[in-house]
């Protein structure tokens, strides 16, 4: 039961924290990616995932890490975004990776368009004192893609084996 609760709560909570952190500070702390990595390392074998499946998930995470760090090197995404995307790739494996990447890309494009429009308008005086909002409004600031990465992950997560194998009815009765 505790494993089921951890599978139900850990990943979504960490993704929500990553999105909120990126929105408010334009950074995703390394501890979030490390917690996702540690959570996978503990929960995968306890959930009955075999060695072959674990290695496949590690391969998916490594592939995303390589591509994301190439994108980081070109200045397209931040380092925290690259690490969090790789951690999500680890959790999703190849089975849900494409769906996740497509959704995250679509959300990232929409977020970029919204922020570009937001930055065209003057920030109301009453809101200018909010440091995080002023930073978000600044045209010299990047895009907090962690929000899009988290949204994509949270939409795909319920379709994964992490959630599908939990007996939610049994959990609710306790």
SULNORKA-V354967 format. One record per residue. N is the residue number from 1. RES is the residue in one small letter. SS is DSSP state (~ for helix, > for strand, _ for the rest). Layout:
# SULNORKA-V354967
<<N | RES | SS> <N | RES | SS>>
This chain:
# SULNORKA-V354967
<<1 | x | _> <2 | x | ~> <3 | x | ~> <4 | x | ~> <5 | x | ~> <6 | x | ~> <7 | x | ~> <8 | x | ~> <9 | x | ~> <10 | x | ~> <11 | x | ~> <12 | x | ~> <13 | x | ~> <14 | x | ~> <15 | x | ~> <16 | x | ~> <17 | x | ~> <18 | x | ~> <19 | x | ~> <20 | x | ~> <21 | x | ~> <22 | x | ~> <23 | x | ~> <24 | x | ~> <25 | x | ~> <26 | x | _> <27 | x | _> <28 | x | _> <29 | x | _> <30 | x | ~> <31 | x | ~> <32 | x | ~> <33 | x | ~> <34 | x | ~> <35 | x | ~> <36 | x | ~> <37 | x | ~> <38 | x | ~> <39 | x | ~> <40 | x | ~> <41 | x | ~> <42 | x | ~> <43 | x | ~> <44 | x | ~> <45 | x | ~> <46 | x | ~> <47 | x | _> <48 | x | _> <49 | x | _> <50 | x | _> <51 | x | ~> <52 | x | ~> <53 | x | ~> <54 | x | ~> <55 | x | ~> <56 | x | ~> <57 | x | ~> <58 | x | ~> <59 | x | ~> <60 | x | ~> <61 | x | ~> <62 | x | ~> <63 | x | ~> <64 | x | ~> <65 | x | ~> <66 | x | ~> <67 | x | ~> <68 | x | ~> <69 | x | ~> <70 | x | ~> <71 | x | ~> <72 | x | ~> <73 | x | ~> <74 | x | _> <75 | x | _> <76 | x | _> <77 | x | _> <78 | x | _> <79 | x | ~> <80 | x | ~> <81 | x | ~> <82 | x | ~> <83 | x | ~> <84 | x | ~> <85 | x | ~> <86 | x | ~> <87 | x | ~> <88 | x | ~> <89 | x | ~> <90 | x | ~> <91 | x | ~> <92 | x | ~> <93 | x | ~> <94 | x | ~> <95 | x | ~> <96 | x | ~> <97 | x | ~> <98 | x | ~> <99 | x | ~> <100 | x | ~> <101 | x | ~> <102 | x | ~> <103 | x | ~> <104 | x | ~> <105 | x | ~> <106 | x | ~> <107 | x | ~> <108 | x | ~> <109 | x | ~> <110 | x | ~> <111 | x | ~> <112 | x | ~> <113 | x | ~> <114 | x | ~> <115 | x | ~> <116 | x | ~> <117 | x | ~> <118 | x | ~> <119 | x | ~> <120 | x | ~> <121 | x | _> <122 | x | _> <123 | x | _> <124 | x | _> <125 | x | ~> <126 | x | ~> <127 | x | ~> <128 | x | ~> <129 | x | _> <130 | x | _> <131 | x | ~> <132 | x | ~> <133 | x | ~> <134 | x | ~> <135 | x | ~> <136 | x | ~> <137 | x | ~> <138 | x | _> <139 | x | _> <140 | x | _> <141 | x | _> <142 | x | _> <143 | x | _> <144 | x | _> <145 | x | _> <146 | x | ~> <147 | x | ~> <148 | x | ~> <149 | x | ~> <150 | x | ~> <151 | x | ~> <152 | x | ~> <153 | x | ~> <154 | x | ~> <155 | x | ~> <156 | x | ~> <157 | x | ~> <158 | x | _> <159 | x | _> <160 | x | _> <161 | x | ~> <162 | x | ~> <163 | x | ~> <164 | x | ~> <165 | x | _> <166 | x | _> <167 | x | _> <168 | x | ~> <169 | x | ~> <170 | x | ~> <171 | x | ~> <172 | x | ~> <173 | x | ~> <174 | x | _>>
